[in-house]
Amino acid sequence: MTDVTPSPVRVLIADDQAMVRGSFRVLVDHTPGMTAVGEAANGAEAVQLAHRERPDVVLMDIRMPDLDGIEATRRICLDPALPGVRVLILTTFDLDEYVYAALRAGAAGFLLKDTPPAEVLTAIGVVAAGEALLAPSVTRRLIAEFARRPEPARPPSRTLDGVTDRELEVLGLIARGLSNTEIADHLHLSPATVKTHIGRLLAKLHARDRAQLVIVAYETGLAGDRGRGV
């Protein structure tokens, strides 16, 4: 039987700094199994190129002229014509509010601009494979941000109705930034069982990926004082 070479991961780079775009393009193009399919200097160009090139992953800066990365992320992630395009946010992480807004817009994860090259490539691969990338350091910052916020004045848009106690435990640990393996160890479950629970959570909570589950945990109070001790 003839081996079939998998298609390379197609990456679109969106950043208003030409040097940053160029650096990421060189990194991607020199990595086996990856190829850069375009560069965008602002969010509007990123949306246009996403439609034209259908990349697997968009490396998206947040602060860009004309259209910022958050709105560009929202337009890409909510567009039914772009179901396979996933957004990985590039951030200097000096404004946590932007990070939260990007998560709500549908971003699959976050990448700090000073991340070592090898970790950048790993992050692209993780997101391209359909997983969400929420490093514990990123999640800790989000938790700290939510801890400073007052309780919401209106009910959350999503509830935890229909979620089992075990699924609540898993969701709480996801919100703390634990990996599947760490969750399995914490709850004395097999990794396969944890994956099954996460799949059920995604379906019940109408979440597209792990990042969206974190948002649900925060908005429903599970990640706060009402987190049932997880």
Secondary structure by P-SEA (a helix, b strand, c coil): cbbbbcccbbbbbbcccaaaaaaaaaaaaaccccccccccccaaaaaaaaaaccccccccccccccccaaaaaaaaaaccccccbbbbbbcccccaaaaaaaaaacccccccccccaaaaaaaaaaaaacbbbbcaaaaaaaaaaaaaccccccccccccccccaaaaaaaaaaaacccaaaaaaaacccaaaaaaaaaaaaaaaccccaaaaaaaaaaacccccccccc
